[in-house]
């Protein structure tokens, strides 16, 4: 627990799992969950460097900004997903490939 | 003892994150995401970032995760039990992710990180607040405007009859 590498390893695993989710999921909301995992991995790195890398509280601030961005992104993405569902009656991301209805 | 708790939280986080991306039931994925976010909050506490951990609990678990569950409920017929979905391209996705993970592991373990350790802070909230209102005042205002815009946009997009 007093080693920077442990936190970076955990963040790397979380990032890879999130990437796997984004690649393989077909459901729009499940893709969104993968994105949340990726953002959390980045956040762990920021806070880990704030403790071990001499970044001090600047790392905390960056983590807070990332959390705010994630909130904005989730709100807009879910609004778009619900719109897609109303138009296409499916939130399969493969079905939503065309730009027109 | 602290080491034991740390490794427990790490394993808990990674296992529930694996459940998020591998589970067939969408709602179970959302619940597993909740546990992942809890685990990440625990890691923040180990990193002496208790304020960030609190915000993680409030915004991620109280806000984003509930929003995701709402999204699942609104885009599936709740009466039909089949909320399941299968993954596609598992082979390619798995190879790419594992390969990427191995590269990250190699890079992390081969790099000699600067050992600039911070001292354990007595409290973090005042320091974070001071930084937000001095050094990071402009980004703070900008991101508040961004959040306002995003929320108005989301409300506009999801309006009935748009």
Interface residues (C-beta under 8 A of the other chain):
Chain A: X1 X4 X5 X6 X7 X8 X9 X10 X12 X13 X14 X15 X16 X17 X18 X19 X20 X21 X23 X24 X25 X26 X27 X28 X29 X30 X32 X33 X34 X36 X37 X40 X43 X44 X47 X48 X50 X51 X52 X53 X54 X56 X57 X58 X59 X60 X61 X63 X64 X65 X67 X68 X69 X70 X71 X72 X73 X74 X75 X76 X78 X79 X80 X81 X82 X83 X85 X91 X94
Chain B: X2 X3 X6 X10 X13 X14 X17 X18 X20 X21 X26 X29 X30 X33 X36 X37 X40 X43 X44 X46 X47 X48 X49 X51 X52 X55 X56 X59 X60 X63 X64 X67 X68 X70 X71 X72 X74 X75 X85 X86 X87 X88 X89 X90 X92 X93 X94 X96 X97 X98 X100 X101 X104 X105 X108 X109 X113 X114 X115 X116 X117 X118 X124 X127 X128 X131 X132 X135 X136 X139 X143 X146 X147 X150 X151 X153 X154 X155 X157 X158 X162
